[in-house]
Every structure is written in C-alpha cells, then in structure tokens.
Amino acid sequence: MTNLEQLAALLFDAIVNLDPQEFDAVADAVARFKTEDQASYSALMHGGCKEFATLFGAVEQAISGLK
C-alpha cells in the first residue's frame, strides 16, 4: 500500500467514524461542491491533481456508503 493509499484509507475511516452531525456536515459540503461547482468537480476528478482526486474519492466513498 502506498503512502497515498494509506492516507486515503485513514481519511475514509475518520469520516465514517464521525458523529452523525459532523458526518452530515461533510456530506452536505461534498454535495454542494459537486452540484454548485460542477466544472471544478469535473476537473478534479478527470484530469486535475491525481492525488487530491484520490483523497476526494475516499471522502465520496465514505459518504456514499453510509447515506
């Protein structure tokens, strides 16, 4: 496992273990970013910084798995 993969796994674990109010705040922020700034989201996930996209993907994965 690379350092980036370890960081993504830790981020995932941290998010899924937040209390419900904090978790909802993260989920809402992600949803706002994806819908209100679609150009930035698309650039991030499709050609932006690969490392940040990996970390943001871990955030999305944590949220989608628990919502």
mmCIF file as Biopython writes it, N, C-alpha, C and O atoms, coordinates in Angstrom:
data_model
#
loop_
_atom_site.group_PDB
_atom_site.id
_atom_site.type_symbol
_atom_site.label_atom_id
_atom_site.label_alt_id
_atom_site.label_comp_id
_atom_site.label_asym_id
_atom_site.label_entity_id
_atom_site.label_seq_id
_atom_site.pdbx_PDB_ins_code
_atom_site.Cartn_x
_atom_site.Cartn_y
_atom_site.Cartn_z
_atom_site.occupancy
_atom_site.B_iso_or_equiv
_atom_site.auth_seq_id
_atom_site.auth_asym_id
_atom_site.pdbx_PDB_model_num
ATOM 1   N N  . MET A ? 1  ? 0.851   -1.164 0.000   1.0 0.0 1  A 1 
ATOM 2   C CA . MET A ? 1  ? 0.000   0.000  0.000   1.0 0.0 1  A 1 
ATOM 3   C C  . MET A ? 1  ? 0.907   1.241  0.000   1.0 0.0 1  A 1 
ATOM 4   O O  . MET A ? 1  ? 1.846   1.343  0.789   1.0 0.0 1  A 1 
ATOM 5   N N  . THR A ? 2  ? 0.606   2.159  -0.887  1.0 0.0 2  A 1 
ATOM 6   C CA . THR A ? 2  ? 1.406   3.378  -0.972  1.0 0.0 2  A 1 
ATOM 7   C C  . THR A ? 2  ? 1.020   4.343  0.150   1.0 0.0 2  A 1 
ATOM 8   O O  . THR A ? 2  ? 0.005   4.160  0.823   1.0 0.0 2  A 1 
ATOM 9   N N  . ASN A ? 3  ? 1.829   5.351  0.335   1.0 0.0 3  A 1 
ATOM 10  C CA . ASN A ? 3  ? 1.509   6.381  1.337   1.0 0.0 3  A 1 
ATOM 11  C C  . ASN A ? 3  ? 0.192   7.063  1.024   1.0 0.0 3  A 1 
ATOM 12  O O  . ASN A ? 3  ? -0.584  7.357  1.933   1.0 0.0 3  A 1 
ATOM 13  N N  . LEU A ? 4  ? -0.071  7.321  -0.255  1.0 0.0 4  A 1 
ATOM 14  C CA . LEU A ? 4  ? -1.334  7.947  -0.659  1.0 0.0 4  A 1 
ATOM 15  C C  . LEU A ? 4  ? -2.509  7.034  -0.341  1.0 0.0 4  A 1 
ATOM 16  O O  . LEU A ? 4  ? -3.535  7.500  0.156   1.0 0.0 4  A 1 
ATOM 17  N N  . GLU A ? 5  ? -2.377  5.748  -0.619  1.0 0.0 5  A 1 
ATOM 18  C CA . GLU A ? 5  ? -3.445  4.804  -0.314  1.0 0.0 5  A 1 
ATOM 19  C C  . GLU A ? 5  ? -3.692  4.716  1.194   1.0 0.0 5  A 1 
ATOM 20  O O  . GLU A ? 5  ? -4.837  4.605  1.634   1.0 0.0 5  A 1 
ATOM 21  N N  . GLN A ? 6  ? -2.624  4.766  1.974   1.0 0.0 6  A 1 
ATOM 22  C CA . GLN A ? 6  ? -2.772  4.752  3.434   1.0 0.0 6  A 1 
ATOM 23  C C  . GLN A ? 6  ? -3.499  6.005  3.911   1.0 0.0 6  A 1 
ATOM 24  O O  . GLN A ? 6  ? -4.376  5.930  4.772   1.0 0.0 6  A 1 
ATOM 25  N N  . LEU A ? 7  ? -3.134  7.151  3.352   1.0 0.0 7  A 1 
ATOM 26  C CA . LEU A ? 7  ? -3.798  8.400  3.725   1.0 0.0 7  A 1 
ATOM 27  C C  . LEU A ? 7  ? -5.276  8.361  3.348   1.0 0.0 7  A 1 
ATOM 28  O O  . LEU A ? 7  ? -6.124  8.786  4.131   1.0 0.0 7  A 1 
ATOM 29  N N  . ALA A ? 8  ? -5.589  7.858  2.161   1.0 0.0 8  A 1 
ATOM 30  C CA . ALA A ? 8  ? -6.983  7.750  1.734   1.0 0.0 8  A 1 
ATOM 31  C C  . ALA A ? 8  ? -7.765  6.816  2.666   1.0 0.0 8  A 1 
ATOM 32  O O  . ALA A ? 8  ? -8.909  7.111  3.010   1.0 0.0 8  A 1 
ATOM 33  N N  . ALA A ? 9  ? -7.175  5.719  3.068   1.0 0.0 9  A 1 
ATOM 34  C CA . ALA A ? 9  ? -7.839  4.781  3.975   1.0 0.0 9  A 1 
ATOM 35  C C  . ALA A ? 9  ? -8.084  5.419  5.342   1.0 0.0 9  A 1 
ATOM 36  O O  . ALA A ? 9  ? -9.146  5.233  5.937   1.0 0.0 9  A 1 
ATOM 37  N N  . LEU A ? 10 ? -7.113  6.162  5.830   1.0 0.0 10 A 1 
ATOM 38  C CA . LEU A ? 10 ? -7.281  6.850  7.116   1.0 0.0 10 A 1 
ATOM 39  C C  . LEU A ? 10 ? -8.361  7.919  7.031   1.0 0.0 10 A 1 
ATOM 40  O O  . LEU A ? 10 ? -9.149  8.085  7.962   1.0 0.0 10 A 1 
ATOM 41  N N  . LEU A ? 11 ? -8.399  8.640  5.925   1.0 0.0 11 A 1 
ATOM 42  C CA . LEU A ? 11 ? -9.427  9.661  5.725   1.0 0.0 11 A 1 
ATOM 43  C C  . LEU A ? 11 ? -10.807 9.012  5.680   1.0 0.0 11 A 1 
ATOM 44  O O  . LEU A ? 11 ? -11.749 9.506  6.299   1.0 0.0 11 A 1 
ATOM 45  N N  . PHE A ? 12 ? -10.923 7.914  4.953   1.0 0.0 12 A 1 
ATOM 46  C CA . PHE A ? 12 ? -12.183 7.174  4.887   1.0 0.0 12 A 1 
ATOM 47  C C  . PHE A ? 12 ? -12.628 6.769  6.288   1.0 0.0 12 A 1 
ATOM 48  O O  . PHE A ? 12 ? -13.772 7.008  6.674   1.0 0.0 12 A 1 
ATOM 49  N N  . ASP A ? 13 ? -11.722 6.154  7.049   1.0 0.0 13 A 1 
ATOM 50  C CA . ASP A ? 13 ? -12.047 5.706  8.403   1.0 0.0 13 A 1 
ATOM 51  C C  . ASP A ? 13 ? -12.452 6.868  9.301   1.0 0.0 13 A 1 
ATOM 52  O O  . ASP A ? 13 ? -13.388 6.751  10.091  1.0 0.0 13 A 1 
ATOM 53  N N  . ALA A ? 14 ? -11.752 7.979  9.180   1.0 0.0 14 A 1 
ATOM 54  C CA . ALA A ? 14 ? -12.076 9.143  10.011  1.0 0.0 14 A 1 
ATOM 55  C C  . ALA A ? 14 ? -13.481 9.653  9.706   1.0 0.0 14 A 1 
ATOM 56  O O  . ALA A ? 14 ? -14.221 10.014 10.621  1.0 0.0 14 A 1 
ATOM 57  N N  . ILE A ? 15 ? -13.847 9.684  8.449   1.0 0.0 15 A 1 
ATOM 58  C CA . ILE A ? 15 ? -15.168 10.208 8.073   1.0 0.0 15 A 1 
ATOM 59  C C  . ILE A ? 15 ? -16.276 9.263  8.530   1.0 0.0 15 A 1 
ATOM 60  O O  . ILE A ? 15 ? -17.278 9.722  9.080   1.0 0.0 15 A 1 
ATOM 61  N N  . VAL A ? 16 ? -16.124 7.978  8.320   1.0 0.0 16 A 1 
ATOM 62  C CA . VAL A ? 16 ? -17.194 7.061  8.712   1.0 0.0 16 A 1 
ATOM 63  C C  . VAL A ? 16 ? -17.349 6.980  10.231  1.0 0.0 16 A 1 
ATOM 64  O O  . VAL A ? 16 ? -18.379 6.516  10.719  1.0 0.0 16 A 1 
ATOM 65  N N  . ASN A ? 17 ? -16.353 7.418  10.974  1.0 0.0 17 A 1 
ATOM 66  C CA . ASN A ? 17 ? -16.436 7.385  12.433  1.0 0.0 17 A 1 
ATOM 67  C C  . ASN A ? 17 ? -16.804 8.728  13.056  1.0 0.0 17 A 1 
ATOM 68  O O  . ASN A ? 17 ? -16.769 8.875  14.278  1.0 0.0 17 A 1 
ATOM 69  N N  . LEU A ? 18 ? -17.156 9.707  12.228  1.0 0.0 18 A 1 
ATOM 70  C CA . LEU A ? 18 ? -17.609 10.992 12.764  1.0 0.0 18 A 1 
ATOM 71  C C  . LEU A ? 18 ? -18.963 10.813 13.439  1.0 0.0 18 A 1 
ATOM 72  O O  . LEU A ? 18 ? -19.701 9.873  13.146  1.0 0.0 18 A 1 
ATOM 73  N N  . ASP A ? 19 ? -19.274 11.732 14.348  1.0 0.0 19 A 1 
ATOM 74  C CA . ASP A ? 19 ? -20.625 11.677 14.903  1.0 0.0 19 A 1 
ATOM 75  C C  . ASP A ? 19 ? -21.597 12.104 13.800  1.0 0.0 19 A 1 
ATOM 76  O O  . ASP A ? 19 ? -21.182 12.763 12.847  1.0 0.0 19 A 1 
ATOM 77  N N  . PRO A ? 20 ? -22.871 11.748 13.906  1.0 0.0 20 A 1 
ATOM 78  C CA . PRO A ? 20 ? -23.823 11.988 12.814  1.0 0.0 20 A 1 
ATOM 79  C C  . PRO A ? 20 ? -23.894 13.446 12.343  1.0 0.0 20 A 1 
ATOM 80  O O  . PRO A ? 20 ? -24.018 13.699 11.145  1.0 0.0 20 A 1 
ATOM 81  N N  . GLN A ? 21 ? -23.819 14.379 13.246  1.0 0.0 21 A 1 
ATOM 82  C CA . GLN A ? 21 ? -23.906 15.790 12.863  1.0 0.0 21 A 1 
ATOM 83  C C  . GLN A ? 21 ? -22.679 16.202 12.035  1.0 0.0 21 A 1 
ATOM 84  O O  . GLN A ? 21 ? -22.814 16.894 11.026  1.0 0.0 21 A 1 
ATOM 85  N N  . GLU A ? 22 ? -21.507 15.781 12.457  1.0 0.0 22 A 1 
ATOM 86  C CA . GLU A ? 22 ? -20.287 16.093 11.707  1.0 0.0 22 A 1 
ATOM 87  C C  . GLU A ? 22 ? -20.292 15.381 10.349  1.0 0.0 22 A 1 
ATOM 88  O O  . GLU A ? 22 ? -19.903 15.959 9.334   1.0 0.0 22 A 1 
ATOM 89  N N  . PHE A ? 23 ? -20.735 14.132 10.344  1.0 0.0 23 A 1 
ATOM 90  C CA . PHE A ? 23 ? -20.816 13.381 9.103   1.0 0.0 23 A 1 
ATOM 91  C C  . PHE A ? 23 ? -21.744 14.084 8.120   1.0 0.0 23 A 1 
ATOM 92  O O  . PHE A ? 23 ? -21.406 14.233 6.945   1.0 0.0 23 A 1 
ATOM 93  N N  . ASP A ? 24 ? -22.911 14.516 8.593   1.0 0.0 24 A 1 
ATOM 94  C CA . ASP A ? 24 ? -23.858 15.214 7.723   1.0 0.0 24 A 1 
ATOM 95  C C  . ASP A ? 24 ? -23.264 16.512 7.180   1.0 0.0 24 A 1 
ATOM 96  O O  . ASP A ? 24 ? -23.519 16.879 6.033   1.0 0.0 24 A 1 
ATOM 97  N N  . ALA A ? 25 ? -22.479 17.203 7.993   1.0 0.0 25 A 1 
ATOM 98  C CA . ALA A ? 25 ? -21.843 18.437 7.534   1.0 0.0 25 A 1 
ATOM 99  C C  . ALA A ? 25 ? -20.861 18.155 6.401   1.0 0.0 25 A 1 
ATOM 100 O O  . ALA A ? 25 ? -20.815 18.900 5.422   1.0 0.0 25 A 1 
ATOM 101 N N  . VAL A ? 26 ? -20.084 17.096 6.524   1.0 0.0 26 A 1 
ATOM 102 C CA . VAL A ? 26 ? -19.148 16.708 5.452   1.0 0.0 26 A 1 
ATOM 103 C C  . VAL A ? 26 ? -19.930 16.303 4.208   1.0 0.0 26 A 1 
ATOM 104 O O  . VAL A ? 26 ? -19.591 16.722 3.101   1.0 0.0 26 A 1 
ATOM 105 N N  . ALA A ? 27 ? -20.965 15.497 4.379   1.0 0.0 27 A 1 
ATOM 106 C CA . ALA A ? 27 ? -21.769 15.052 3.236   1.0 0.0 27 A 1 
ATOM 107 C C  . ALA A ? 27 ? -22.410 16.241 2.529   1.0 0.0 27 A 1 
ATOM 108 O O  . ALA A ? 27 ? -22.436 16.287 1.300   1.0 0.0 27 A 1 
ATOM 109 N N  . ASP A ? 28 ? -22.919 17.188 3.278   1.0 0.0 28 A 1 
ATOM 110 C CA . ASP A ? 28 ? -23.531 18.377 2.680   1.0 0.0 28 A 1 
ATOM 111 C C  . ASP A ? 28 ? -22.506 19.205 1.920   1.0 0.0 28 A 1 
ATOM 112 O O  . ASP A ? 28 ? -22.797 19.711 0.837   1.0 0.0 28 A 1 
ATOM 113 N N  . ALA A ? 29 ? -21.311 19.348 2.477   1.0 0.0 29 A 1 
ATOM 114 C CA . ALA A ? 29 ? -20.260 20.120 1.807   1.0 0.0 29 A 1 
ATOM 115 C C  . ALA A ? 29 ? -19.847 19.450 0.494   1.0 0.0 29 A 1 
ATOM 116 O O  . ALA A ? 29 ? -19.626 20.129 -0.508  1.0 0.0 29 A 1 
ATOM 117 N N  . VAL A ? 30 ? -19.744 18.135 0.502   1.0 0.0 30 A 1 
ATOM 118 C CA . VAL A ? 30 ? -19.402 17.407 -0.723  1.0 0.0 30 A 1 
ATOM 119 C C  . VAL A ? 30 ? -20.509 17.579 -1.760  1.0 0.0 30 A 1 
ATOM 120 O O  . VAL A ? 30 ? -20.228 17.833 -2.931  1.0 0.0 30 A 1 
ATOM 121 N N  . ALA A ? 31 ? -21.756 17.443 -1.338  1.0 0.0 31 A 1 
ATOM 122 C CA . ALA A ? 31 ? -22.878 17.588 -2.268  1.0 0.0 31 A 1 
ATOM 123 C C  . ALA A ? 31 ? -22.913 18.994 -2.862  1.0 0.0 31 A 1 
ATOM 124 O O  . ALA A ? 31 ? -23.142 19.154 -4.061  1.0 0.0 31 A 1 
ATOM 125 N N  . ARG A ? 32 ? -22.689 20.006 -2.036  1.0 0.0 32 A 1 
ATOM 126 C CA . ARG A ? 32 ? -22.665 21.386 -2.545  1.0 0.0 32 A 1 
ATOM 127 C C  . ARG A ? 32 ? -21.547 21.567 -3.561  1.0 0.0 32 A 1 
ATOM 128 O O  . ARG A ? 32 ? -21.757 22.168 -4.615  1.0 0.0 32 A 1 
ATOM 129 N N  . PHE A ? 33 ? -20.373 21.057 -3.255  1.0 0.0 33 A 1 
ATOM 130 C CA . PHE A ? 33 ? -19.244 21.186 -4.177  1.0 0.0 33 A 1 
ATOM 131 C C  . PHE A ? 33 ? -19.560 20.521 -5.513  1.0 0.0 33 A 1 
ATOM 132 O O  . PHE A ? 33 ? -19.284 21.084 -6.572  1.0 0.0 33 A 1 
ATOM 133 N N  . LYS A ? 34 ? -20.139 19.324 -5.462  1.0 0.0 34 A 1 
ATOM 134 C CA . LYS A ? 34 ? -20.423 18.581 -6.690  1.0 0.0 34 A 1 
ATOM 135 C C  . LYS A ? 34 ? -21.507 19.244 -7.526  1.0 0.0 34 A 1 
ATOM 136 O O  . LYS A ? 34 ? -21.460 19.174 -8.754  1.0 0.0 34 A 1 
ATOM 137 N N  . THR A ? 35 ? -22.479 19.883 -6.893  1.0 0.0 35 A 1 
ATOM 138 C CA . THR A ? 35 ? -23.594 20.460 -7.646  1.0 0.0 35 A 1 
ATOM 139 C C  . THR A ? 35 ? -23.399 21.939 -7.966  1.0 0.0 35 A 1 
ATOM 140 O O  . THR A ? 35 ? -23.796 22.389 -9.041  1.0 0.0 35 A 1 
ATOM 141 N N  . GLU A ? 36 ? -22.805 22.691 -7.070  1.0 0.0 36 A 1 
ATOM 142 C CA . GLU A ? 36 ? -22.666 24.132 -7.276  1.0 0.0 36 A 1 
ATOM 143 C C  . GLU A ? 36 ? -21.389 24.509 -8.014  1.0 0.0 36 A 1 
ATOM 144 O O  . GLU A ? 36 ? -21.287 25.618 -8.540  1.0 0.0 36 A 1 
ATOM 145 N N  . ASP A ? 37 ? -20.429 23.619 -8.061  1.0 0.0 37 A 1 
ATOM 146 C CA . ASP A ? 37 ? -19.173 23.909 -8.749  1.0 0.0 37 A 1 
ATOM 147 C C  . ASP A ? 37 ? -18.791 22.708 -9.620  1.0 0.0 37 A 1 
ATOM 148 O O  . ASP A ? 37 ? -17.727 22.109 -9.465  1.0 0.0 37 A 1 
ATOM 149 N N  . GLN A ? 38 ? -19.694 22.387 -10.533 1.0 0.0 38 A 1 
ATOM 150 C CA . GLN A ? 38 ? -19.536 21.186 -11.353 1.0 0.0 38 A 1 
ATOM 151 C C  . GLN A ? 38 ? -18.269 21.222 -12.194 1.0 0.0 38 A 1 
ATOM 152 O O  . GLN A ? 38 ? -17.640 20.185 -12.407 1.0 0.0 38 A 1 
ATOM 153 N N  . ALA A ? 39 ? -17.887 22.396 -12.674 1.0 0.0 39 A 1 
ATOM 154 C CA . ALA A ? 39 ? -16.685 22.484 -13.511 1.0 0.0 39 A 1 
ATOM 155 C C  . ALA A ? 39 ? -15.446 22.109 -12.698 1.0 0.0 39 A 1 
ATOM 156 O O  . ALA A ? 39 ? -14.587 21.375 -13.184 1.0 0.0 39 A 1 
ATOM 157 N N  . SER A ? 40 ? -15.350 22.602 -11.481 1.0 0.0 40 A 1 
ATOM 158 C CA . SER A ? 40 ? -14.204 22.272 -10.627 1.0 0.0 40 A 1 
ATOM 159 C C  . SER A ? 40 ? -14.214 20.802 -10.246 1.0 0.0 40 A 1 
ATOM 160 O O  . SER A ? 40 ? -13.170 20.150 -10.244 1.0 0.0 40 A 1 
ATOM 161 N N  . TYR A ? 41 ? -15.393 20.277 -9.921  1.0 0.0 41 A 1 
ATOM 162 C CA . TYR A ? 41 ? -15.503 18.867 -9.573  1.0 0.0 41 A 1 
ATOM 163 C C  . TYR A ? 41 ? -15.056 17.993 -10.747 1.0 0.0 41 A 1 
ATOM 164 O O  . TYR A ? 41 ? -14.286 17.050 -10.568 1.0 0.0 41 A 1 
ATOM 165 N N  . SER A ? 42 ? -15.541 18.311 -11.937 1.0 0.0 42 A 1 
ATOM 166 C CA . SER A ? 42 ? -15.176 17.544 -13.118 1.0 0.0 42 A 1 
ATOM 167 C C  . SER A ? 42 ? -13.679 17.625 -13.398 1.0 0.0 42 A 1 
ATOM 168 O O  . SER A ? 42 ? -13.045 16.622 -13.724 1.0 0.0 42 A 1 
ATOM 169 N N  . ALA A ? 43 ? -13.122 18.823 -13.269 1.0 0.0 43 A 1 
ATOM 170 C CA . ALA A ? 43 ? -11.681 18.996 -13.495 1.0 0.0 43 A 1 
ATOM 171 C C  . ALA A ? 43 ? -10.885 18.198 -12.465 1.0 0.0 43 A 1 
ATOM 172 O O  . ALA A ? 43 ? -9.870  17.585 -12.796 1.0 0.0 43 A 1 
ATOM 173 N N  . LEU A ? 44 ? -11.346 18.209 -11.222 1.0 0.0 44 A 1 
ATOM 174 C CA . LEU A ? 44 ? -10.657 17.475 -10.163 1.0 0.0 44 A 1 
ATOM 175 C C  . LEU A ? 44 ? -10.652 15.983 -10.440 1.0 0.0 44 A 1 
ATOM 176 O O  . LEU A ? 44 ? -9.614  15.329 -10.328 1.0 0.0 44 A 1 
ATOM 177 N N  . MET A ? 45 ? -11.788 15.452 -10.796 1.0 0.0 45 A 1 
ATOM 178 C CA . MET A ? 45 ? -11.917 14.012 -10.936 1.0 0.0 45 A 1 
ATOM 179 C C  . MET A ? 45 ? -11.436 13.492 -12.295 1.0 0.0 45 A 1 
ATOM 180 O O  . MET A ? 45 ? -11.188 12.296 -12.453 1.0 0.0 45 A 1 
ATOM 181 N N  . HIS A ? 46 ? -11.308 14.386 -13.266 1.0 0.0 46 A 1 
ATOM 182 C CA . HIS A ? 46 ? -10.944 13.949 -14.619 1.0 0.0 46 A 1 
ATOM 183 C C  . HIS A ? 46 ? -9.788  14.789 -15.165 1.0 0.0 46 A 1 
ATOM 184 O O  . HIS A ? 46 ? -9.930  15.484 -16.171 1.0 0.0 46 A 1 
ATOM 185 N N  . GLY A ? 47 ? -8.668  14.716 -14.499 1.0 0.0 47 A 1 
ATOM 186 C CA . GLY A ? 47 ? -7.502  15.376 -15.048 1.0 0.0 47 A 1 
ATOM 187 C C  . GLY A ? 47 ? -6.858  16.395 -14.135 1.0 0.0 47 A 1 
ATOM 188 O O  . GLY A ? 47 ? -5.831  16.981 -14.480 1.0 0.0 47 A 1 
ATOM 189 N N  . GLY A ? 48 ? -7.443  16.610 -12.988 1.0 0.0 48 A 1 
ATOM 190 C CA . GLY A ? 48 ? -6.808  17.504 -12.035 1.0 0.0 48 A 1 
ATOM 191 C C  . GLY A ? 48 ? -5.676  16.778 -11.330 1.0 0.0 48 A 1 
ATOM 192 O O  . GLY A ? 48 ? -5.053  15.882 -11.898 1.0 0.0 48 A 1 
ATOM 193 N N  . CYS A ? 49 ? -5.425  17.153 -10.143 1.0 0.0 49 A 1 
ATOM 194 C CA . CYS A ? 49 ? -4.374  16.531 -9.338  1.0 0.0 49 A 1 
ATOM 195 C C  . CYS A ? 49 ? -4.804  15.114 -8.947  1.0 0.0 49 A 1 
ATOM 196 O O  . CYS A ? 49 ? -5.771  14.935 -8.206  1.0 0.0 49 A 1 
ATOM 197 N N  . LYS A ? 50 ? -4.089  14.123 -9.442  1.0 0.0 50 A 1 
ATOM 198 C CA . LYS A ? 50 ? -4.442  12.716 -9.198  1.0 0.0 50 A 1 
ATOM 199 C C  . LYS A ? 50 ? -4.494  12.407 -7.706  1.0 0.0 50 A 1 
ATOM 200 O O  . LYS A ? 50 ? -5.381  11.683 -7.254  1.0 0.0 50 A 1 
ATOM 201 N N  . GLU A ? 51 ? -3.563  12.942 -6.951  1.0 0.0 51 A 1 
ATOM 202 C CA . GLU A ? 51 ? -3.509  12.644 -5.521  1.0 0.0 51 A 1 
ATOM 203 C C  . GLU A ? 51 ? -4.718  13.233 -4.786  1.0 0.0 51 A 1 
ATOM 204 O O  . GLU A ? 51 ? -5.309  12.573 -3.931  1.0 0.0 51 A 1 
ATOM 205 N N  . PHE A ? 52 ? -5.081  14.465 -5.119  1.0 0.0 52 A 1 
ATOM 206 C CA . PHE A ? 52 ? -6.240  15.069 -4.464  1.0 0.0 52 A 1 
ATOM 207 C C  . PHE A ? 52 ? -7.515  14.349 -4.888  1.0 0.0 52 A 1 
ATOM 208 O O  . PHE A ? 52 ? -8.419  14.157 -4.074  1.0 0.0 52 A 1 
ATOM 209 N N  . ALA A ? 53 ? -7.593  13.950 -6.149  1.0 0.0 53 A 1 
ATOM 210 C CA . ALA A ? 53 ? -8.758  13.204 -6.619  1.0 0.0 53 A 1 
ATOM 211 C C  . ALA A ? 53 ? -8.888  11.886 -5.855  1.0 0.0 53 A 1 
ATOM 212 O O  . ALA A ? 53 ? -9.998  11.458 -5.541  1.0 0.0 53 A 1 
ATOM 213 N N  . THR A ? 54 ? -7.769  11.248 -5.560  1.0 0.0 54 A 1 
ATOM 214 C CA . THR A ? 54 ? -7.782  10.005 -4.792  1.0 0.0 54 A 1 
ATOM 215 C C  . THR A ? 54 ? -8.342  10.255 -3.394  1.0 0.0 54 A 1 
ATOM 216 O O  . THR A ? 54 ? -9.171  9.487  -2.905  1.0 0.0 54 A 1 
ATOM 217 N N  . LEU A ? 55 ? -7.888  11.327 -2.758  1.0 0.0 55 A 1 
ATOM 218 C CA . LEU A ? 55 ? -8.370  11.639 -1.411  1.0 0.0 55 A 1 
ATOM 219 C C  . LEU A ? 55 ? -9.837  12.038 -1.433  1.0 0.0 55 A 1 
ATOM 220 O O  . LEU A ? 55 ? -10.611 11.611 -0.575  1.0 0.0 55 A 1 
ATOM 221 N N  . PHE A ? 56 ? -10.228 12.857 -2.413  1.0 0.0 56 A 1 
ATOM 222 C CA . PHE A ? 56 ? -11.634 13.247 -2.505  1.0 0.0 56 A 1 
ATOM 223 C C  . PHE A ? 56 ? -12.504 12.032 -2.806  1.0 0.0 56 A 1 
ATOM 224 O O  . PHE A ? 56 ? -13.636 11.940 -2.331  1.0 0.0 56 A 1 
ATOM 225 N N  . GLY A ? 57 ? -11.978 11.107 -3.590  1.0 0.0 57 A 1 
ATOM 226 C CA . GLY A ? 57 ? -12.697 9.874  -3.862  1.0 0.0 57 A 1 
ATOM 227 C C  . GLY A ? 57 ? -12.946 9.077  -2.590  1.0 0.0 57 A 1 
ATOM 228 O O  . GLY A ? 57 ? -14.000 8.458  -2.439  1.0 0.0 57 A 1 
ATOM 229 N N  . ALA A ? 58 ? -11.981 9.090  -1.674  1.0 0.0 58 A 1 
ATOM 230 C CA . ALA A ? 58 ? -12.168 8.404  -0.385  1.0 0.0 58 A 1 
ATOM 231 C C  . ALA A ? 58 ? -13.278 9.069  0.416   1.0 0.0 58 A 1 
ATOM 232 O O  . ALA A ? 58 ? -14.062 8.391  1.080   1.0 0.0 58 A 1 
ATOM 233 N N  . VAL A ? 59 ? -13.344 10.388 0.353   1.0 0.0 59 A 1 
ATOM 234 C CA . VAL A ? 59 ? -14.411 11.120 1.047   1.0 0.0 59 A 1 
ATOM 235 C C  . VAL A ? 59 ? -15.755 10.726 0.448   1.0 0.0 59 A 1 
ATOM 236 O O  . VAL A ? 59 ? -16.690 10.396 1.177   1.0 0.0 59 A 1 
ATOM 237 N N  . GLU A ? 60 ? -15.855 10.760 -0.881  1.0 0.0 60 A 1 
ATOM 238 C CA . GLU A ? 60 ? -17.109 10.386 -1.541  1.0 0.0 60 A 1 
ATOM 239 C C  . GLU A ? 60 ? -17.510 8.949  -1.213  1.0 0.0 60 A 1 
ATOM 240 O O  . GLU A ? 60 ? -18.681 8.666  -0.960  1.0 0.0 60 A 1 
ATOM 241 N N  . GLN A ? 61 ? -16.551 8.065  -1.219  1.0 0.0 61 A 1 
ATOM 242 C CA . GLN A ? 61 ? -16.823 6.662  -0.935  1.0 0.0 61 A 1 
ATOM 243 C C  . GLN A ? 61 ? -17.345 6.479  0.498   1.0 0.0 61 A 1 
ATOM 244 O O  . GLN A ? 61 ? -18.276 5.709  0.735   1.0 0.0 61 A 1 
ATOM 245 N N  . ALA A ? 62 ? -16.742 7.188  1.432   1.0 0.0 62 A 1 
ATOM 246 C CA . ALA A ? 62 ? -17.194 7.097  2.825   1.0 0.0 62 A 1 
ATOM 247 C C  . ALA A ? 62 ? -18.616 7.608  2.976   1.0 0.0 62 A 1 
ATOM 248 O O  . ALA A ? 62 ? -19.422 7.028  3.704   1.0 0.0 62 A 1 
ATOM 249 N N  . ILE A ? 63 ? -18.913 8.680  2.296   1.0 0.0 63 A 1 
ATOM 250 C CA . ILE A ? 63 ? -20.243 9.281  2.410   1.0 0.0 63 A 1 
ATOM 251 C C  . ILE A ? 63 ? -21.289 8.421  1.718   1.0 0.0 63 A 1 
ATOM 252 O O  . ILE A ? 63 ? -22.361 8.181  2.274   1.0 0.0 63 A 1 
ATOM 253 N N  . SER A ? 64 ? -20.991 7.961  0.522   1.0 0.0 64 A 1 
ATOM 254 C CA . SER A ? 64 ? -21.991 7.191  -0.224  1.0 0.0 64 A 1 
ATOM 255 C C  . SER A ? 64 ? -22.265 5.836  0.427   1.0 0.0 64 A 1 
ATOM 256 O O  . SER A ? 64 ? -23.351 5.279  0.266   1.0 0.0 64 A 1 
ATOM 257 N N  . GLY A ? 65 ? -21.304 5.312  1.149   1.0 0.0 65 A 1 
ATOM 258 C CA . GLY A ? 65 ? -21.501 4.035  1.807   1.0 0.0 65 A 1 
ATOM 259 C C  . GLY A ? 65 ? -22.381 4.098  3.035   1.0 0.0 65 A 1 
ATOM 260 O O  . GLY A ? 65 ? -22.891 3.077  3.496   1.0 0.0 65 A 1 
ATOM 261 N N  . LEU A ? 66 ? -22.561 5.302  3.567   1.0 0.0 66 A 1 
ATOM 262 C CA . LEU A ? 66 ? -23.314 5.421  4.815   1.0 0.0 66 A 1 
ATOM 263 C C  . LEU A ? 66 ? -24.598 6.229  4.679   1.0 0.0 66 A 1 
ATOM 264 O O  . LEU A ? 66 ? -25.384 6.283  5.625   1.0 0.0 66 A 1 
ATOM 265 N N  . LYS A ? 67 ? -24.825 6.840  3.565   1.0 0.0 67 A 1 
ATOM 266 C CA . LYS A ? 67 ? -26.045 7.656  3.386   1.0 0.0 67 A 1 
ATOM 267 C C  . LYS A ? 67 ? -27.197 6.803  2.967   1.0 0.0 67 A 1 
ATOM 268 O O  . LYS A ? 67 ? -28.301 7.310  2.770   1.0 0.0 67 A 1 
#
